[in-house]
């Protein structure tokens, strides 16, 4: 039998060994968890700015989808690298000095209501200009222009300021705006979507000023000056389209579509000559050469969506959603919505990322070939999104209400983007044919995937497109070479 002192000694030794073993096991477990976390997303933590909570995900399906985004360099800090402390390797911080979005806001915000100052008077000049658009389908209204001459003179410095920015081709860009360090906590919607949606709505205001200048040039018979105005409008729309933001690209597309209506009036002017057509060919060729593929826009939209999921998780619905999105949830219990989001948010975001990957993949195809993918996404949303009851109860009907908010306009936006590209390509094709290029079969309508059909009537060449309201017509500037290469019966 062991002596009492000896027994006490061995109890202490054994206890120490057991305790040491437990500590080793505990530390091993911690180490394993750390190693597991590192293995899950083996990238710098700051690269997850705006979506940090994803690193704590326990859903294998969500982890797998996020891994795909990581591999594609599609995290928010990768896409919007000018706004977060993280700068991807090989990239440089974005300079705000040449950010034309800031210039647009500085020049035009005074004409719109200030949500923070209801007493501030709103200037009426732009509203009057919008009510009196100077260029109809075929004519210029001189009387309208004369009645607005004083107002246009007052606004002329704004047009020139933006033109001077656009002339700096090397540095000028349209980018997100980062105004205040506090905004970093929610740089999804503050310096991101909301600010740039505000800036991009001013694209149309600037284009309107150019339209008035073009109208004046036409009345004076100065076709070259009219074409210069078109070039500036196309340039600023092109810069905005590069951002990778669906709202901004939509605004840019609508500006560019209007520019083709104005161009139609210019090319049918009696003083329009072949040299002017050559200038337009150069402008449109640059647009095509620097065209931003549609998948780039959806790539950026996915990054914005990921930040929204994170922001709702942290700040709730009110701070995260835009007014129209909050209005769509009116009548529902906000506490129940948040509880539902917390319960289902990983399944919701998993679906969103998988669906967005399908949208990115299919966006390179003609619009007519996208219907199957879009129908599948919409069908699953209808089956799974549901909504909360209107009596304010806590019952949760379905899961994917955030994905539904983010994806409700996908099909409509795709149509706008296709219209934008179709308008550019058909004008380019008919101009090429007017100048003598007989083979244009390699230019395809983005809606249908088939070549454009050029027709000849009343001394004009024209192209009609199913999803555009009017045919685009141009005069024929041709020579013997063109005549010898024009076998098409349609001509």
Number of C-alpha atoms within 10 A of each C-alpha: 5 8 8 8 9 11 12 12 12 12 12 12 12 12 12 12 12 12 12 12 12 12 12 12 12 12 12 12 12 12 12 12 12 12 12 12 14 14 10 17 16 12 11 10 12 14 21 21 23 25 19 14 14 18 15 10 15 10 12 12 16 21 19 14 17 24 17 16 18 18 9 11 15 18 27 27 23 22 21 24 19 21 24 20 13 18 19 16 7 5 10 10 13 16 12 17 11 18 18 22 26 18 18 23 18 12 18 18 15 14 14 14 14 13 8 7 8 9 9 12 12 13 13 11 14 18 12 12 19 13 8 14 16 22 20 11 10 12 15 19 15 13 9 14 21 11 10 15 13 11 13 19 10 10 15 14 12 17 19 12 13 17 18 11 17 20 12 11 10 8 12 20 24 25 27 27 20 18 12 10 8 9 15 17 12 19 27 25 20 20 20 20 21 17 18 25 22 17 27 26 19 21 25 20 20 21 23 22 21 24 22 23 22 27 27 21 19 23 17 11 15 15 21 18 17 25 23 18 23 24 19 19 26 23 20 26 26 23 21 26 26 21 22 25 25 26 21 25 27 24 21 27 25 17 24 26 20 18 22 18 17 22 20 18 19 26 21 16 17 11 12 17 16 15 12 17 21 15 15 21 19 14 19 19 15 14 20 15 8 12 14 18 15 22 17 19 22 22 25 20 23 27 24 25 22 20 25 23 24 22 23 19 16 13 11 17 21 12 15 22 17 13 10 8 15 15 10 10 17 10 12 17 17 18 14 17 21 16 13 20 23 13 13 17 22 22 15 22 22 22 20 25 21 17 21 21 19 15 22 17 15 19 20 15 14 17 19 11 15 19 13 11 15 16 12 12 19 19 12 13 21 13 11 16 20 15 16 23 15 11 10 14 12 16 14 16 13 16 23 27 22 21 22 18 16 16 18 12 11 15 17 11 16 20 16 18 23 22 22 23 22 24 26 18 21 25 22 22 27 27 26 18 21 24 20 20 16 18 12 16 11 10 16 18 22 22 22 18 14 13 15 21 19 20 16 17 10 6 11 17 21 24 19 17 18 12 14 13 8 13 16 22 25 24 23 19 18 14 11 8 11 16 11 10 12 15 10 11 8 11 14
